[in-house]
Structures are given as structure tokens and as C-alpha cells.
Amino acid sequence: MTIKFSNFIKNIFFKSANEKKIFYVDSYIELKKFEESISQELIISIDTEFDWRNTYYPILSLIQVSTKKEIFLIDCIQINNPGLLNELINTQDKLFIFHSVKSDTTTLSSSAGIKITNVFDVQVAEKLISKKIKNYADIVFKYCSIHIDKSETNSNWLKRPLTENQMKYAANDVKYLIEIFKKQKKILKEMNLYGEACAISKREATLGNQKLHISRLKKLKKANYYEKTLFYWREKIASEMNVPPSYIFKNKRSKELIKSVIDHDEKKLLEILKNKKAVKSIILEFK
């Protein structure tokens, strides 16, 4: 039996009989109803909307969840603890369908502590099928013959209330994933590639679940002691202040910083870092 939500969104989609119902989840009461509603579902699709311009950690705006018949837009600004979903979502009983899973798992793990590994990525699958990396709109059109509007991609997802267009956009990002998965699964099994698609999807999710600095660290394979120490120091300070690492100092000034530390040139360090506490911190880091 489907639970009746008070926040049922009306009149923003076509009213055909097979349309999915859309629910806006913006309170702990609605969240509890959502958990009950999907508890028996075995296949669920997920997407996220977030802002990651001026912070170290992405700011999660929405988690969109779709079942075969319903879509839930979980407002992570209003519900200021999306980590409550972790127990429900981090389960091996369900298969979670994504498009570009690494991006979403990075957002979910770093901003809400939600780590998902039992996944299927339709973009990964499409690359195996067509040998091309395709965006979500192209994949939806290929398998569902529907054009979707992506004009809200870079809109302000932190502002409330969300607009009708934003909610429609967010819902569309998960609406077709289960249908696409089922069609891709049939093709992949005929190609004897379904297992490979699942393995690659899981690997991408695992990469997304890593600490944020790990992917950046790969660029420093040949770095010396000073370069690595500087990298770790900047990541630590940026995470503590919740600002992008580039806000601490630009990459192009790394060599100047290292030289200034070696020379104990506090004046130059202050010029670059523009913060006395940061100067003291970096000097201590290199002792």
C-alpha cells in the first residue's frame, strides 16, 4: 500500500495514467514516511543536486529517489541531517541505479556520510554498449525517446523555495533510470557484458566514496617531500575552513611557498597566504 504524503506535488507533469507520483520530502515526518514507502523496493534510482563552488565539501541540496511508481525529492537543506538515510540506503538488499555514479557517490559520502556500493551506472553501461561516453539526456532519448530539458543544471540549488522548473528537472534526473537499466541489462546480457558493467560501476562508486583529497593526490606521484607535505597541509586547512584548496593558495605559488618555508621567509609567506595563523601553521608543519 502506498503511503499518502502531505507534500504531493501536483500539476507539474503530464497527467497520463502511467506518470510517476512526485513527493517533496522536507521534514522528518515526511522522511519517515519515505523510508517506509521504499523499504520493500529492490531497485531504486538516485541522483543529487548540490552546490560546490565556494566550499571544500559539496553542499547537498536534494537527493532524488525513484521507484517504479514514485519519485521523492528529499530536501537536504530543510532536513539538515541527510545522513539519517545512511542505514536505509547503505544496504546490499537493494540495487541503486545512477548516471555517472562517481559524482553522486562523492557528493553523498563527503557531505552526508552516505556510502553506496551496490550500484549500476547507466553511463558505464552505455559506454560498453555503444563505445561512447554519453550524457544523461542522450541516454534518455536513446532508450525512452524523450527529450529532457537540462537548462536548470547550473541554477541556484541552495535557494528556497525551489522553482517548479527546478523540481521538474530534479525529478526527470531519476525518472527514467530504472527503465533504462532494464533495457541495458537485456542488451548487456546478450553481449555477455552485464557482469563487467556491474564491476566497473562498483569500482566507480568506491572511488567516489574515498576522501576528497585522494583523487587529487594521484597527481603527485613524483612529488618530493616538500610538495607532498604542502599538499597535505593545504588539504587539512581547507577542510577545516570548508573552503576550496585554491582559496588557501593557488597551485602556481607552490614553489614560492616551499622556497619561503625553507628560507624561513615569514614576510613572503604572509604575502602569499595573507594570514598570520596560516604562516605559523605552515612553519610548524615543515619542522
C-alpha positions as CSV (number, residue, x, y, z in Angstrom):
1,M,0.0,0.0,0.0
2,T,1.4,3.4,-1.0
3,I,1.7,5.9,1.9
4,K,-0.1,9.2,1.3
5,F,2.3,12.2,1.7
6,S,1.1,15.7,2.5
7,N,3.7,17.1,0.2
8,F,2.4,15.5,-3.1
9,I,3.5,17.8,-5.9
10,K,0.6,18.4,-8.3
11,N,0.3,19.8,-11.8
12,I,4.0,19.9,-12.7
13,F,4.0,16.8,-15.0
14,F,1.7,15.4,-17.7
15,K,-1.3,13.7,-16.1
16,S,-1.2,10.5,-18.1
17,A,-2.1,7.4,-16.1
18,N,1.4,5.9,-16.1
19,E,3.1,9.0,-14.7
20,K,5.1,8.6,-11.5
21,K,3.8,10.5,-8.5
22,I,6.2,13.1,-7.1
23,F,6.6,13.7,-3.4
24,Y,8.5,16.6,-1.8
25,V,10.2,15.4,1.4
26,D,11.1,18.4,3.6
27,S,10.5,17.3,7.2
28,Y,11.5,14.4,9.5
29,I,7.9,13.2,9.4
30,E,7.9,13.1,5.6
31,L,11.3,11.4,5.7
32,K,10.0,8.6,7.9
33,K,7.1,8.1,5.5
34,F,9.6,7.9,2.6
35,E,11.6,5.3,4.4
36,E,8.5,3.2,5.0
37,S,7.4,3.6,1.4
38,I,10.7,2.3,-0.2
39,S,11.6,-0.3,2.4
40,Q,10.4,-3.2,0.2
41,E,11.8,-1.8,-3.1
42,L,14.6,-3.8,-4.6
43,I,15.6,-1.4,-7.4
44,I,15.9,2.3,-6.8
45,S,17.4,5.1,-8.8
46,I,19.2,8.0,-7.2
47,D,20.6,11.4,-8.2
48,T,21.7,14.5,-6.3
49,E,21.6,18.3,-6.7
50,F,24.3,20.2,-4.9
51,D,26.5,23.4,-4.9
52,W,30.3,23.0,-4.9
53,R,31.6,26.4,-5.8
54,N,32.9,28.0,-2.6
55,T,33.4,25.2,-0.2
56,Y,35.7,22.2,0.4
57,Y,32.7,19.8,0.9
58,P,29.8,19.9,-1.5
59,I,26.6,21.3,-0.1
60,L,23.9,18.8,-0.7
61,S,20.6,20.4,-1.8
62,L,18.5,17.4,-2.9
63,I,18.6,13.6,-3.0
64,Q,16.2,12.4,-5.7
65,V,15.0,8.8,-5.3
66,S,12.8,7.0,-7.8
67,T,11.0,3.7,-7.6
68,K,8.9,2.1,-10.4
69,K,5.9,4.3,-9.5
70,E,7.1,7.2,-7.3
71,I,9.7,9.9,-7.1
72,F,10.8,11.5,-3.9
73,L,12.6,14.9,-3.8
74,I,14.4,14.9,-0.4
75,D,15.2,18.5,0.6
76,C,18.6,18.3,2.4
77,I,18.5,22.0,3.2
78,Q,15.3,21.7,5.2
79,I,16.2,18.3,6.6
80,N,19.6,19.2,8.0
81,N,20.7,15.7,8.6
82,P,20.6,13.6,5.4
83,G,22.9,11.1,7.0
84,L,19.8,9.6,8.6
85,L,19.3,7.9,5.2
86,N,22.6,6.0,5.5
87,E,21.2,2.9,7.2
88,L,18.4,2.7,4.6
89,I,20.5,3.3,1.5
90,N,23.7,1.5,2.5
91,T,22.2,-1.9,2.1
92,Q,23.0,-4.9,-0.1
93,D,19.3,-5.8,-0.4
94,K,18.8,-3.0,-3.0
95,L,20.3,-2.2,-6.3
96,F,20.8,1.6,-6.9
97,I,20.8,2.9,-10.4
98,F,22.8,6.1,-11.2
99,H,24.1,8.1,-14.1
100,S,27.8,8.9,-13.6
101,V,27.9,7.3,-10.2
102,K,31.3,8.6,-9.1
103,S,30.0,12.2,-9.0
104,D,26.9,11.3,-6.9
105,T,28.7,9.0,-4.5
106,T,31.4,11.6,-4.0
107,T,28.6,14.1,-3.0
108,L,26.7,11.7,-0.8
109,S,29.8,10.3,1.0
110,S,31.6,13.6,1.6
111,S,28.5,15.7,2.6
112,A,26.2,13.2,4.2
113,G,28.3,10.2,5.1
114,I,26.2,8.0,2.9
115,K,28.3,5.3,1.1
116,I,26.7,3.2,-1.6
117,T,28.5,0.3,-3.3
118,N,25.7,-1.9,-4.7
119,V,25.2,0.2,-7.9
120,F,24.7,0.1,-11.6
121,D,25.8,3.1,-13.7
122,V,23.9,3.6,-16.9
123,Q,26.7,5.8,-18.3
124,V,29.2,3.0,-17.7
125,A,26.8,0.5,-19.3
126,E,26.3,2.7,-22.3
127,K,30.0,3.0,-22.9
128,L,30.2,-0.8,-23.0
129,I,27.2,-1.0,-25.4
130,S,27.9,1.9,-27.8
131,K,31.7,2.5,-27.1
132,K,30.8,6.2,-26.4
133,I,30.5,8.3,-23.2
134,K,27.0,9.7,-23.4
135,N,25.3,12.3,-21.2
136,Y,22.1,11.6,-19.4
137,A,19.8,13.4,-21.9
138,D,21.2,11.4,-24.8
139,I,20.8,8.1,-23.0
140,V,17.2,9.0,-22.1
141,F,16.4,9.8,-25.7
142,K,18.0,6.6,-26.9
143,Y,16.1,4.3,-24.6
144,C,12.9,6.3,-23.9
145,S,12.5,8.5,-27.0
146,I,12.0,11.5,-24.7
147,H,13.8,14.9,-24.8
148,I,14.6,16.3,-21.3
149,D,15.4,19.8,-20.5
150,K,18.8,20.3,-18.8
151,S,18.7,24.1,-18.5
152,E,18.5,24.0,-14.7
153,T,21.8,22.3,-14.3
154,N,23.6,25.3,-13.1
155,S,20.7,27.1,-11.3
156,N,20.9,28.0,-7.6
157,W,20.1,24.8,-5.8
158,L,20.6,26.4,-2.4
159,K,17.8,28.9,-2.7
160,R,14.4,28.1,-1.3
161,P,11.7,27.7,-2.3
162,L,12.8,25.7,-5.4
163,T,11.0,26.7,-8.6
164,E,8.6,24.4,-10.4
165,N,11.2,24.1,-13.2
166,Q,13.9,23.0,-10.7
167,M,11.6,20.4,-9.2
168,K,10.7,19.0,-12.7
169,Y,14.3,19.0,-13.7
170,A,15.3,17.2,-10.5
171,A,12.6,14.6,-10.9
172,N,13.5,13.9,-14.5
173,D,17.1,13.2,-13.5
174,V,15.9,9.9,-11.8
175,K,12.6,9.3,-13.6
176,Y,13.9,7.2,-16.4
177,L,16.9,5.4,-14.8
178,I,15.1,2.2,-13.9
179,E,13.6,1.8,-17.3
180,I,17.0,2.4,-19.0
181,F,18.7,-0.1,-16.6
182,K,16.2,-2.8,-17.6
183,K,16.8,-2.3,-21.3
184,Q,20.6,-2.0,-20.9
185,K,20.7,-5.1,-18.8
186,K,19.0,-7.2,-21.5
187,I,21.5,-5.9,-24.1
188,L,24.5,-6.4,-21.9
189,K,23.5,-10.0,-21.1
190,E,23.2,-10.7,-24.8
191,M,26.7,-9.2,-25.2
192,N,28.0,-11.1,-22.1
193,L,29.0,-7.8,-20.5
194,Y,26.5,-7.4,-17.7
195,G,28.9,-8.6,-15.0
196,E,31.6,-6.2,-16.3
197,A,29.2,-3.3,-16.2
198,C,28.3,-4.0,-12.6
199,A,32.0,-4.4,-11.7
200,I,33.0,-1.1,-13.3
201,S,30.0,0.6,-11.7
202,K,31.0,-0.6,-8.3
203,R,34.6,0.5,-8.8
204,E,33.5,4.0,-9.8
205,A,31.3,4.1,-6.6
206,T,34.2,3.1,-4.5
207,L,36.3,5.9,-6.0
208,G,33.5,8.3,-5.1
209,N,33.4,7.1,-1.6
210,Q,37.1,8.0,-1.0
211,K,38.2,11.0,1.0
212,L,38.2,14.1,-1.3
213,H,42.0,14.6,-1.3
214,I,42.8,11.1,-2.5
215,S,41.9,11.7,-6.2
216,R,43.9,14.9,-6.1
217,L,46.9,13.1,-4.5
218,K,47.3,10.9,-7.6
219,K,48.7,13.9,-9.5
220,L,51.6,14.0,-7.1
221,K,53.1,10.6,-7.8
222,K,56.5,12.1,-8.5
223,A,56.3,14.8,-5.8
224,N,59.1,15.3,-3.3
225,Y,58.8,15.6,0.5
226,Y,58.1,19.3,0.4
227,E,55.5,19.1,-2.3
228,K,53.6,16.3,-0.5
229,T,53.8,18.0,2.8
230,L,52.5,21.2,1.3
231,F,49.6,19.3,-0.4
232,Y,48.5,17.6,2.9
233,W,48.8,20.9,4.8
234,R,46.6,22.8,2.3
235,E,44.0,20.0,2.3
236,K,43.9,20.0,6.1
237,I,43.4,23.7,6.4
238,A,40.9,23.9,3.5
239,S,38.8,21.1,5.1
240,E,38.9,22.8,8.5
241,M,37.8,26.1,7.0
242,N,35.5,24.4,4.5
243,V,36.8,26.4,1.5
244,P,38.3,25.2,-1.8
245,P,42.1,24.4,-1.5
246,S,42.7,27.2,-4.1
247,Y,41.4,29.7,-1.6
248,I,44.4,28.9,0.7
249,F,46.9,29.5,-2.2
250,K,47.0,28.9,-5.9
251,N,48.9,26.0,-7.3
252,K,51.2,28.3,-9.3
253,R,52.6,29.6,-6.0
254,S,53.6,26.2,-4.6
255,K,57.3,26.6,-5.5
256,E,57.4,30.1,-3.9
257,L,55.8,28.8,-0.8
258,I,58.2,25.9,-0.4
259,K,61.2,28.2,-1.0
260,S,59.9,30.6,1.6
261,V,59.4,27.9,4.1
262,I,62.9,26.6,3.5
263,D,64.3,30.1,3.8
264,H,62.2,30.9,6.9
265,D,60.9,34.0,5.0
266,E,57.8,34.8,7.0
267,K,57.3,38.1,5.1
268,K,57.0,36.2,1.8
269,L,54.8,33.6,3.4
270,L,52.4,36.3,4.7
271,E,52.3,37.8,1.3
272,I,51.2,34.6,-0.3
273,L,48.9,33.2,2.5
274,K,47.6,36.6,3.8
275,N,47.0,35.1,7.2
276,K,49.4,35.1,10.2
277,K,47.8,32.0,11.7
278,A,48.4,30.2,8.4
279,V,52.0,31.3,8.4
280,K,52.6,29.9,11.8
281,S,50.8,26.7,10.9
282,I,52.8,26.0,7.8
283,I,56.1,26.7,9.6
284,L,55.2,24.2,12.2
285,E,54.1,21.7,9.6
286,F,57.5,21.6,8.0
287,K,59.5,21.4,11.2
